[in-house]
Amino acid sequence: MPKKKGGKKKNGKSTQKEENNIGVDVFQSTLRNQFKKNNVKDEETSQFIIPMEEHIKAEQSKKKLKLLLNYSISDNSLRAFHEAVVEVTQPTGDSLAKDFSEISVLCINNCILQDGFSIIAKCIQKVQSIARLQLQRVISHLNPQVKKGLIELGNSLAKSNIIWLNLNFNNLGDEGLEEFSKSFGMTKLEQLHLDYCGLTPASGQSLRKIISRSKKLKVLSLKGNRLQSAGLLHICNALQDPEIKLEKLILSLNQIGEVDDEDESVARSLDELCALLHNQSSLSVVELNGNCFAEKYGELLKNTFDNNKHMKKFTIPHHWYESTAIYTKMANITEKRKGKKKGKKGKKGKKKKKS
C-alpha cells in the first residue's frame, strides 16, 4: 500500500511547516556556496543569510520567497547573490534546488550601489517570477557607473513581470530620473513609488514619459519632492490619456505654491487637476497636504471633491487659518463617502409579551 504524503507527526504535531522551509534552506545553502566562490568576507555572509521570509499560499503548491537585504553590502556579494538566485530558480541536473519554485519579492535597502544596478538588472531578467521590487536608499550620488546601471535597470524592468516598484529615498534628482526614463517601459506596472527622490519641475517631462508608458498604473506616489505646480501640470497632462486608469495620486510636500512658484502657474495646474478629476472617474484618492498654495483655491478644491462622487479622499494644505470651514466641509464629505459600516447579522429574538 503506498504511503500517504504529508508531514510526520511528533508529539501529536505535524512537521509540515518544517518541510515547507525547504525553499529558504536551499537558497541559504546555495548562497553560502556562491559566497565562497566569490571570496565574500565572513561578516558580510552572516548578514546576508538571515533576512529572508517564505510566503506560502494554501491554494498553491509552489513556495514563494521574499528576499530582504537590509545591510551595507558590496557589489561583490551582490554578484554572488545574483548567481545564487539564478542557480535556485533555473536549476539543472542534480542541483539541490531542482524543487525550488519562485522568488516573488526582492527588497534591497540601505546599500549604496555602483555596479549593483547592472547586477540587479541581470537578476530581474533571469528571474521572471519577481513581481515586487524595492530599492530604497541605494543611490547617494550620480556618477557614470550609476547612470549606466539605471539605463540597464530600466531595460530589464521593461521586460519583467514586476507590478510594484519602490525607489523611495534615493538621490535620483532630475538627471537620474531622466536616465531611468530613457529605457523605461513597464507595461505591467501597477504601483510606482518615488518619494523623497530630489525631483524638481525639471523632472516633469521624465515623469510624463514614464506615466505614458505605464498604461496599467494605479498608484503613483511622489511625496516629499520639489515638483511644484509645473511638475503637477506635466502629471495632469500625462493622465489625460483615457487608457490610463490611475486610482491614487500622492503629491504631498511638493512645494506647490512656494514663494518661487508663480501664482499663474499654480492656478493653471490646480484647474487642470480639477478638470482631470472631473473626467477621470477612476482617480479616487488625491493627496496635496503639506503644500503651500493659497487658501483662495480652497473653494475650488472643495467643490471639485463634492461634485465628483467617485472620490474617496482629497487632502489639502493645513495652513489656511482663515478658512477653517473648508476643512470641516472636506472632512464631512470624506465621512459620507466612507459609508456606514454594516453591523454583524444576528438572530433577532422574539419580543416578550407584557403580562
Stockholm file with secondary structure:
# STOCKHOLM 1.0

chainA/1-355         MPKKKGGKKKNGKSTQKEENNIGVDVFQSTLRNQFKKNNVKDEETSQFIIPMEEHIKAEQSKKKLKLLLNYSISDNSLRAFHEAVVEVTQPTGDSLAKDFSEISVLCINNCILQDGFSIIAKCIQKVQSIARLQLQRVISHLNPQVKKGLIELGNSLAKSNIIWLNLNFNNLGDEGLEEFSKSFGMTKLEQLHLDYCGLTPASGQSLRKIISRSKKLKVLSLKGNRLQSAGLLHICNALQDPEIKLEKLILSLNQIGEVDDEDESVARSLDELCALLHNQSSLSVVELNGNCFAEKYGELLKNTFDNNKHMKKFTIPHHWYESTAIYTKMANITEKRKGKKKGKKGKKGKKKKKS
#=GR chainA/1-355 SS CCCCCSCCEETTEECHHHHHTHHHHHHHHHHHHHHHHTTCCHHHHHHHHSCEEEEECTTCSSEEEEEEECSCCCHHHHHHHHHHHHHHHSCCTTCGGGGCCEEEEEEEESCCCSTHHHHHHHHHHHCTTCCEEEEESCCSSCCHHHHHHHHHHHHHHHTSCCCEEECTTCCCHHHHHHHHHHTCCCTTCCEEECTTSCCCGGGHHHHHHHHHTCTTCCEEECTTCCCHHHHHHHHHHHTTCTTCCCCEEECCSSCTTCTTSCHHHHHHHHHHHHHHHHHCTTCCEEECTTCCCCGGGHHHHHHHHHHCTTCCEEECCSCCTTCHHHHHHHHHHHHHHHCCCCCCCCCCCCCCCCC
#=GC SS_cons         CCCCCSCCEETTEECHHHHHTHHHHHHHHHHHHHHHHTTCCHHHHHHHHSCEEEEECTTCSSEEEEEEECSCCCHHHHHHHHHHHHHHHSCCTTCGGGGCCEEEEEEEESCCCSTHHHHHHHHHHHCTTCCEEEEESCCSSCCHHHHHHHHHHHHHHHTSCCCEEECTTCCCHHHHHHHHHHTCCCTTCCEEECTTSCCCGGGHHHHHHHHHTCTTCCEEECTTCCCHHHHHHHHHHHTTCTTCCCCEEECCSSCTTCTTSCHHHHHHHHHHHHHHHHHCTTCCEEECTTCCCCGGGHHHHHHHHHHCTTCCEEECCSCCTTCHHHHHHHHHHHHHHHCCCCCCCCCCCCCCCCC
//
